[in-house]
Amino acid sequence: MTLPIAPPSLPLSDEDPFSAELLDEPAPFHERLRDAGEVVFLERYGVYAMGRYATVHAALTDWQQFISSAGVGVSNFRKEQPWRPPSLLLEADPPAHNAPRASLAKILSPRSLRAYVPIWEAAAERHVEELLADAVDGVLEIDAVPTITEAFPLRVFPDAVGLERDGREHLLPYGDFVFNAFGPHNFLVEAGSVGVSEHAAWIARQCERDRLDPTGIGASVWAAADRGDITEQQAPLIIRSILTAGVDTTIHALSAVLHAVANAPNQWAALRAEPSLARRAFDEAIRLESPVQTFFRTANGDVRIGGTVVPDGQKILMFLGSANRDPRHWDHPDDFDLGRDPSGHVGFGMGIHQCVGQHVARLEATALLKALAARVRAIEPAGPIRRHLNNTLHATASLPLRLALA
Ligand code: OVM
């Protein structure tokens, strides 16, 4: 394969952001990337990259020049076949993007989700109560990943979508594979390939009308097809997006917020004193940890970014995680600070593709944080966090915590 050659004058980097080392600890690389320039050429992959807030934000909000329909991974749909039918949301531009987006945005709007608020709040309270029942002398040591950050979303989300019980264990590995597959065909894609066709087949079956509980979110996508908002061919692919993008992301975001409060005890105290800060805590943790680290766009025509021209068809890697800690935009960017307004972070993206499921994620997170704040006086690390490597996600394999009961 011949890779594009960078134009002279462009800053170059021979680092591999998809190596185990940089995926495990991306922050030092992000700083080098931001300092190298507005746009940097990654020689290993023959792609352009940006790590500064201003350029990442500008590209995300310019869907005409930074298109998604050629794929948002490193491989270019203009030249290669995608490994699965492209997403109608993530991998589409207007006008094709419009109807699926508008339809799903309505289904996942705060207003439509209101019915789930009391259900998820009660589920969070029960979840925390059951967990804390194992405390000894008012203290509980846990790995928060299996017991909270995976367990709670898996307790509420698949039921809300209306999935059958059997086979739900496919959800996490399927999502993990999709997020790996946006990156290069490296050791992570290789390892994840085992079983992916079974995961994908199960996911595809759950998108069928007859499989879905008639009261759930999946059924409301089919109802949109019945109204003519979307076509019957579009409905299953939109449900596939919900199942792909709605599980791993939320889980790793919940790990991010628990990791953040465990390492900032005064911020946990502030949240306990003012539980309405739960929403801000979640967004500040998304800013700080950026569970979705990167997405690509493709230059539509020769695209000028500051002093650089990215030629038509070239891939541009946007480092959301780097933009979210750019000191050119954020004060003390590496601190978890509930005193700041984190809005404008690009952890959910920005512009027409900004996360359509963000209200679902916020609802899960605030229900859980409020339930914990009511019962847990202090949270501290009980061992080092262990990362789960993924080409796109900043993910957590293990998060040992010590909880002191209120
Ligand atoms: C989709 C999809 C998959 C992965 C991520 C995502 C963050 C969307 O299938 O639409 O958005």
Residues whose N, C-alpha, C, O or C-beta is under 5 A from the ligand:
A	BS01	OVM	S87 L89 L90 R240 S241 T244 A245
